[in-house]
Amino acid sequence: MLRRTLIFISFIILPSACNPSVSHTQNLSLEEVTETFNKQGLSLEDIDLPKRNVFTREYNGVTPKTYSLQNRALTIYIYQTTHDRIKGMEAFKNATAAASLESYETYTAKNVLVFHGGESESVKQTLQEVFQDIR
């Protein structure tokens, strides 16, 4: 009986636990993220920002979607995986290490990285709630 249990675990459970294509957390799409913003009453407006802006550059192979949120830039990077998002954030930090940047906040959840150039405490609080909802 013990042998059958071990065989079951070896052939059924362990391969799915080790398989990277079996995700224990579902990645988010841009539509899901923007929908969550809308549910929180945050209106995102499409904007074009210069590609030389550090918040709109490509990091780890991903170029962000850019929006305006209360007249401040908001950029959303959607990576394939959480690991890719972490590498994207590292690339951003490396690219801006010696730079003097305007005030900004960073928000992350799963495969999503967001930069917002706002200073409003109420917007920061609402964005924190958005990211708690999508975690």
Secondary structure, 3 states (H helix, E strand, C coil): CHHHHHHHHHHHHHHHHHCCCCCCCCCCCHHHHHHHHHHCCCCCEECCCCCCCCCCCCECCECCEEEEECCEEEEEEECCCHHHHHHHHHHHHHHHCCCCCCCCEEEEECCEEEEECCCCHHHHHHHHHHHHHCC
